[in-house]
Amino acid sequence: MISGVSAAGKSTVARQLASRLPAAVCVCGDVIHEMVVSGRVDMSPDASQEALRQLVLRYAGALAVADVYLRAGLDAVVEDVIIGPVLREFLNLVPVREFHLVFLDPDAAAIQARERARAGDTYRNRWSVSALLAVLREETDRIGLWLDSTDLTAEQTVDRILADPAASLVRAGTAL
């Protein structure tokens, strides 16, 4: 699992990580989210119960897709914004007893630069970078591997992840 705020580099890192494994898929939370074609409610700082319900459905859908591939013998790299108190709900949905969890945590300036480079709109219409970083840094349980990827390329980030697999290992039932 690769998590972090929007524009932290999750998609790029997840795809590169999957490409370095012998047989792997990359499951993108945004793709699952886009499957809702009517009635979709996006997350916002004042998220409604429906937005939270759809977020958990998004996680469940991504993990169900990952599970199909895991059962077929492939590795699965799931990437999404899994931060704040909802991390606990996500962990309860994970279909395996052990998995790797990585949080990408670049600084605000790097996030803003990456957001501009990808022409994103997360920080234009809904969130401020500082507000989303506060959810990550102040409301997210410190489990798994946390990487300051401010000055790292995607390749260097993947190198760090693969250099110490034990650092990102999480076991089901981990006390939070």
Backbone bond lengths (Angstrom), bond angles and torsions (degrees), N, CA, C in turn:
res aa  C-N    CA-C-N  psi(-1)  N-CA   C-N-CA  omega(-1)  CA-C   N-CA-C  phi
1 M - - - 1.433 - - 1.525 107.57 -
2 I 1.320 115.68 130.91 1.457 121.60 175.67 1.525 106.60 -116.61
3 S 1.323 116.32 122.17 1.452 120.94 -178.76 1.522 110.16 -128.14
4 G 1.310 115.10 171.69 1.455 123.53 179.74 1.507 107.82 151.58
5 V 1.309 116.76 177.83 1.464 120.26 179.75 1.527 109.86 -75.53
6 S 1.323 115.81 170.35 1.465 120.54 176.14 1.524 109.63 -59.46
7 A 1.315 115.87 138.89 1.468 124.73 179.66 1.521 113.31 71.38
8 A 1.324 117.57 17.90 1.468 120.49 176.30 1.525 111.70 -79.47
9 G 1.333 117.06 -15.48 1.459 120.99 -178.99 1.523 113.57 107.22
10 K 1.310 117.63 13.31 1.469 122.05 -175.87 1.525 113.21 -56.73
11 S 1.329 116.36 -50.46 1.471 119.90 -176.10 1.519 111.61 -62.41
12 T 1.305 116.36 -45.83 1.465 120.52 -179.10 1.523 110.74 -64.29
13 V 1.318 116.72 -46.89 1.468 120.99 -179.76 1.527 110.30 -64.52
14 A 1.328 117.40 -43.98 1.467 120.15 -178.63 1.528 111.63 -61.27
15 R 1.324 116.75 -44.07 1.474 119.89 179.15 1.527 111.14 -64.34
16 Q 1.327 116.91 -42.46 1.459 119.32 179.32 1.522 111.60 -67.45
17 L 1.320 116.05 -38.48 1.458 119.59 176.85 1.524 110.36 -62.27
18 A 1.318 117.21 -47.91 1.468 120.66 178.93 1.524 111.00 -59.74
19 S 1.335 117.19 -37.25 1.469 119.92 -178.92 1.525 112.41 -69.19
20 R 1.323 117.28 -19.71 1.465 120.50 179.61 1.522 112.86 -88.48
21 L 1.315 117.69 -10.46 1.465 121.46 179.23 1.523 108.93 -89.15
22 P 1.332 117.81 154.13 1.469 119.68 -175.66 1.530 114.70 -58.73
23 A 1.320 117.58 -40.64 1.462 122.16 179.03 1.527 106.53 -151.62
24 A 1.327 117.07 109.91 1.458 119.36 -173.38 1.519 111.83 -151.20
25 V 1.324 114.70 156.39 1.460 122.88 173.29 1.520 108.50 -118.41
26 C 1.315 115.31 157.27 1.463 121.54 174.24 1.524 106.85 -116.89
27 V 1.315 116.14 122.00 1.460 121.87 179.94 1.523 107.81 -107.30
28 C 1.317 115.26 116.99 1.466 122.34 -175.03 1.528 110.23 -99.23
29 G 1.323 116.43 121.80 1.450 120.98 179.80 1.512 113.20 -58.69
30 D 1.339 117.08 -35.41 1.469 119.90 178.89 1.523 111.70 -61.58
31 V 1.320 116.88 -36.70 1.467 120.34 179.43 1.524 109.77 -65.18
32 I 1.323 117.29 -42.37 1.464 121.02 177.40 1.530 109.34 -62.45
33 H 1.323 116.81 -43.25 1.464 121.97 -179.54 1.532 111.52 -61.13
34 E 1.310 116.51 -39.64 1.463 121.34 -178.78 1.524 112.92 -70.81
35 M 1.321 117.31 -11.88 1.464 120.22 177.68 1.536 111.10 -69.14
36 V 1.312 117.04 -22.07 1.466 120.67 176.03 1.530 106.56 -78.88
37 V 1.330 116.37 107.01 1.459 120.08 -173.48 1.526 113.43 -95.32
38 S 1.311 118.25 -18.02 1.460 119.98 173.64 1.525 108.10 -144.04
39 G 1.302 115.32 143.16 1.459 120.22 -178.78 1.511 114.34 82.01
40 R 1.338 116.77 9.21 1.467 119.86 -179.25 1.524 109.77 -68.35
41 V 1.331 115.26 136.73 1.458 121.60 176.52 1.520 107.24 -122.29
42 D 1.324 116.43 120.95 1.461 121.22 -178.88 1.524 110.46 -83.95
43 M 1.319 115.17 155.64 1.451 120.76 176.10 1.520 109.16 -71.63
44 S 1.323 114.79 147.31 1.456 121.72 177.48 1.526 107.38 -150.31
45 P 1.315 117.63 169.03 1.469 119.35 179.88 1.529 113.32 -57.67
46 D 1.325 117.33 -29.08 1.468 120.96 178.29 1.534 109.44 -111.26
47 A 1.308 116.06 51.89 1.462 123.27 -172.87 1.527 112.20 -55.49
48 S 1.317 114.29 135.52 1.466 121.22 175.75 1.532 109.45 -79.46
49 Q 1.312 115.28 167.01 1.467 119.93 175.40 1.526 110.53 -59.11
50 E 1.330 116.92 -36.50 1.464 120.17 179.19 1.518 111.23 -66.89
51 A 1.320 118.00 -39.20 1.466 120.67 177.32 1.523 110.08 -62.75
52 L 1.309 117.29 -43.44 1.475 120.81 178.23 1.524 111.00 -65.61
53 R 1.327 117.26 -40.40 1.472 120.77 178.43 1.528 110.07 -61.67
54 Q 1.342 116.52 -44.19 1.460 119.66 179.76 1.529 111.57 -68.18
55 L 1.323 117.65 -32.32 1.462 120.30 176.48 1.523 110.41 -63.51
56 V 1.317 117.38 -45.22 1.461 120.97 179.20 1.530 110.09 -66.34
57 L 1.331 117.73 -37.45 1.474 120.35 174.85 1.522 110.63 -61.95
58 R 1.312 116.57 -40.04 1.466 121.86 177.52 1.519 110.04 -59.46
59 Y 1.335 117.04 -46.93 1.466 121.10 177.76 1.523 110.21 -60.78
60 A 1.329 116.80 -46.37 1.470 120.75 -178.78 1.528 110.57 -61.14
61 G 1.334 116.54 -40.80 1.461 119.95 178.27 1.516 112.50 -64.27
62 A 1.327 116.42 -44.64 1.467 120.07 179.03 1.532 110.70 -62.59
63 L 1.319 116.14 -42.73 1.465 119.29 -179.70 1.522 111.83 -69.20
64 A 1.334 117.88 -32.76 1.469 120.49 176.25 1.526 110.62 -65.40
65 V 1.327 116.29 -42.22 1.470 119.84 176.64 1.530 109.43 -62.45
66 A 1.315 116.81 -46.75 1.467 120.64 179.11 1.518 110.61 -58.21
67 D 1.322 116.88 -41.90 1.470 121.09 -178.21 1.525 111.90 -62.08
68 V 1.326 117.31 -37.84 1.473 120.83 177.46 1.528 109.73 -57.61
69 Y 1.310 116.48 -45.74 1.457 120.67 -178.96 1.529 111.97 -73.09
70 L 1.311 117.17 -37.83 1.467 120.10 177.02 1.530 110.56 -59.72
71 R 1.332 116.34 -42.92 1.479 120.72 179.93 1.526 111.54 -65.47
72 A 1.326 117.02 -23.51 1.464 121.42 177.96 1.527 112.18 -89.72
73 G 1.333 116.70 2.50 1.456 120.48 175.37 1.514 116.21 95.26
74 L 1.316 117.85 6.74 1.458 120.53 177.46 1.527 109.81 -96.99
75 D 1.312 116.32 156.21 1.456 120.75 170.68 1.523 107.73 -81.77
76 A 1.315 116.07 152.78 1.466 120.45 177.71 1.518 108.75 -128.22
77 V 1.320 115.15 131.41 1.464 121.55 174.67 1.525 105.94 -111.89
78 V 1.317 115.98 114.21 1.465 122.17 179.51 1.520 107.26 -100.78
79 E 1.332 116.44 132.64 1.468 119.04 176.82 1.516 109.71 -127.82
80 D 1.325 114.29 134.00 1.457 120.65 179.27 1.522 109.15 -170.06
81 V 1.317 116.08 169.40 1.457 122.05 173.72 1.526 106.29 -83.76
82 I 1.325 115.46 101.35 1.466 121.82 -177.47 1.521 106.10 -122.71
83 I 1.324 115.15 82.25 1.462 120.14 -173.46 1.528 110.30 -135.58
84 G 1.317 114.94 162.34 1.454 120.68 177.69 1.518 111.64 77.33
85 P 1.315 116.69 -164.34 1.471 121.11 -176.16 1.527 114.16 -59.98
86 V 1.345 118.47 -24.90 1.464 121.15 -178.79 1.537 111.62 -68.46
87 L 1.330 117.43 -13.45 1.473 119.86 176.17 1.524 110.33 -55.84
88 R 1.318 117.94 -38.94 1.471 121.22 179.97 1.532 111.10 -60.53
89 E 1.331 116.21 -43.11 1.464 119.46 178.84 1.525 110.37 -64.82
90 F 1.326 116.15 -40.85 1.459 120.55 177.87 1.529 110.27 -58.63
91 L 1.334 116.68 -48.01 1.465 120.86 -178.01 1.526 111.58 -59.40
92 N 1.321 117.40 -34.19 1.463 120.78 178.68 1.525 112.54 -69.89
93 L 1.314 117.30 -17.75 1.464 121.77 -179.68 1.528 113.39 -91.28
94 V 1.321 117.86 -17.44 1.472 121.36 -174.51 1.523 109.29 -61.42
95 P 1.344 117.16 125.91 1.469 121.12 -172.55 1.535 115.64 -83.50
96 V 1.307 118.25 4.06 1.466 120.63 -178.90 1.524 109.85 -124.35
97 R 1.318 116.01 159.15 1.466 120.57 -176.72 1.525 113.05 -78.35
98 E 1.324 116.64 -30.70 1.465 121.48 178.53 1.525 109.03 -130.65
99 F 1.304 115.32 141.49 1.456 120.21 177.96 1.529 107.98 -157.67
100 H 1.309 114.51 171.00 1.463 120.27 -179.92 1.527 108.41 -108.94
101 L 1.325 115.47 135.68 1.458 121.87 -178.72 1.519 108.63 -128.73
102 V 1.330 115.22 123.51 1.469 121.31 -178.22 1.523 108.63 -126.20
103 F 1.319 115.95 130.60 1.458 122.35 174.26 1.525 108.64 -107.71
104 L 1.319 116.54 122.99 1.459 121.64 174.63 1.530 106.94 -89.91
105 D 1.323 116.55 127.90 1.459 121.34 -173.68 1.531 111.80 -135.08
106 P 1.349 117.00 65.81 1.470 119.28 176.50 1.531 110.14 -73.67
107 D 1.325 116.34 165.53 1.465 119.23 179.79 1.532 111.04 -74.92
108 A 1.325 115.37 169.09 1.463 121.62 -174.97 1.531 112.56 -60.37
109 A 1.326 117.21 -39.98 1.473 119.86 -179.51 1.527 111.03 -63.38
110 A 1.323 117.48 -40.45 1.467 120.85 178.48 1.522 110.81 -65.43
111 I 1.326 116.83 -40.15 1.465 120.49 178.70 1.522 110.16 -63.15
112 Q 1.327 116.72 -44.66 1.462 120.15 179.65 1.525 111.15 -62.43
113 A 1.318 117.42 -41.25 1.468 120.72 178.53 1.527 110.79 -64.93
114 R 1.323 116.90 -42.23 1.468 120.50 179.70 1.529 111.04 -67.12
115 E 1.322 116.30 -37.22 1.470 120.44 178.25 1.529 110.20 -63.36
116 R 1.318 117.02 -43.28 1.476 120.51 177.74 1.530 110.59 -63.45
117 A 1.316 117.35 -41.76 1.463 121.70 -177.34 1.523 112.39 -64.94
118 R 1.317 116.79 -29.69 1.466 119.54 -178.43 1.521 112.32 -100.71
119 A 1.322 117.29 3.14 1.466 122.89 179.94 1.524 111.07 56.24
120 G 1.315 116.53 41.18 1.456 120.90 179.46 1.518 111.98 -77.94
121 D 1.338 115.01 168.78 1.460 118.68 179.96 1.524 113.18 -129.43
122 T 1.308 118.75 6.97 1.457 121.44 -178.93 1.521 111.37 -56.53
123 Y 1.311 116.88 -44.83 1.457 120.22 -174.24 1.526 112.92 -89.69
124 R 1.295 116.43 -6.80 1.458 120.18 178.42 1.527 110.94 -85.64
125 N 1.311 116.33 -38.44 1.453 120.15 -170.11 1.532 115.85 -110.79
126 R 1.330 118.09 -24.41 1.460 117.97 -171.84 1.516 114.21 -125.99
127 W 1.291 117.29 -49.44 1.460 121.85 -171.74 1.516 111.07 -118.34
128 S 1.311 116.04 158.94 1.460 119.75 164.42 1.526 105.72 -100.67
129 V 1.317 116.29 153.75 1.465 119.51 178.33 1.523 109.54 -58.36
130 S 1.321 117.41 -44.52 1.466 119.97 -177.69 1.520 112.02 -63.78
131 A 1.341 118.23 -37.12 1.467 120.62 179.49 1.527 111.33 -66.10
132 L 1.337 116.48 -43.53 1.470 118.81 -179.25 1.527 110.77 -70.61
133 L 1.324 117.14 -38.17 1.469 119.75 175.56 1.527 111.11 -62.71
134 A 1.332 117.87 -34.81 1.467 120.65 177.64 1.521 110.79 -64.00
135 V 1.336 117.13 -39.95 1.465 119.81 176.83 1.532 109.56 -61.87
136 L 1.324 116.32 -45.04 1.462 120.10 178.92 1.527 111.34 -61.14
137 R 1.299 115.82 -53.61 1.467 120.38 -169.74 1.524 114.68 -81.21
138 E 1.323 117.59 -26.78 1.461 120.04 -174.86 1.524 113.99 -108.78
139 E 1.341 117.17 -20.21 1.466 119.35 -174.71 1.521 113.78 -119.05
140 T 1.328 117.13 2.03 1.467 120.93 -177.15 1.515 109.39 -106.50
141 D 1.341 115.42 128.80 1.464 119.92 178.50 1.522 110.05 -59.87
142 R 1.312 116.13 139.82 1.470 122.25 -177.88 1.521 110.48 -86.53
143 I 1.316 115.62 78.96 1.456 120.73 174.26 1.516 107.46 -122.57
144 G 1.314 116.62 163.62 1.456 120.03 -179.45 1.515 111.32 73.06
145 L 1.313 115.31 -161.90 1.464 123.41 -178.14 1.521 109.46 -100.55
146 W 1.314 116.71 126.55 1.458 122.82 176.08 1.524 107.80 -108.30
147 L 1.323 116.43 123.52 1.459 121.31 -177.75 1.518 111.37 -120.12
148 D 1.314 116.50 125.60 1.459 120.89 168.56 1.526 105.45 -79.39
149 S 1.309 115.69 101.90 1.468 120.91 -175.68 1.525 112.25 -98.89
150 T 1.330 116.38 19.28 1.465 121.55 -177.81 1.522 111.78 -51.78
151 D 1.324 116.16 -51.33 1.463 120.87 -174.18 1.529 112.95 -104.64
152 L 1.324 116.91 16.04 1.462 120.80 -179.22 1.522 110.40 -104.43
153 T 1.314 116.77 140.99 1.459 120.13 169.11 1.522 107.24 -75.09
154 A 1.305 116.27 169.19 1.464 119.65 176.29 1.530 110.26 -59.59
155 E 1.328 116.53 -41.28 1.470 120.82 179.98 1.529 110.85 -62.17
156 Q 1.321 116.71 -43.18 1.462 120.46 179.45 1.534 110.99 -66.18
157 T 1.319 116.13 -36.20 1.466 120.20 177.63 1.524 109.99 -63.96
158 V 1.320 116.96 -45.21 1.474 120.49 177.70 1.526 110.09 -62.96
159 D 1.325 117.13 -40.57 1.469 120.35 176.82 1.532 110.52 -56.21
160 R 1.322 116.83 -44.76 1.473 121.09 -179.80 1.525 111.13 -64.21
161 I 1.322 116.47 -41.30 1.465 120.66 179.77 1.526 109.98 -62.79
162 L 1.329 116.47 -46.35 1.469 120.61 -176.56 1.525 112.97 -75.90
163 A 1.326 117.48 -20.34 1.472 120.95 -178.21 1.523 112.43 -68.19
164 D 1.326 117.72 -28.88 1.465 120.95 -177.11 1.525 110.11 -142.77
165 P 1.340 117.05 75.84 1.466 119.82 -177.59 1.538 113.29 -58.52
166 A 1.311 117.58 -30.00 1.469 120.21 -179.04 1.531 111.38 -64.35
167 A 1.330 117.82 -27.84 1.469 120.71 -177.41 1.530 111.65 -66.20
168 S 1.309 118.01 -28.17 1.472 121.06 -177.81 1.526 113.36 -100.62
169 L 1.315 117.99 -1.63 1.458 121.74 -174.78 1.529 111.61 -70.48
170 V 1.310 115.22 129.56 1.460 122.47 176.71 1.528 106.61 -126.08
171 R 1.312 115.98 137.34 1.465 121.03 178.68 1.526 108.99 -108.06
172 A 1.320 116.19 141.78 1.467 120.72 177.96 1.522 108.76 -55.07
173 G 1.310 115.47 140.63 1.452 119.58 -179.17 1.511 113.34 84.66
174 T 1.345 117.45 7.29 1.451 120.37 178.00 1.526 108.39 -58.94
175 A 1.310 115.63 127.17 1.465 119.19 179.80 1.512 109.84 -68.24
176 L 1.322 115.65 131.38 1.465 121.01 177.77 1.490 110.04 -110.05
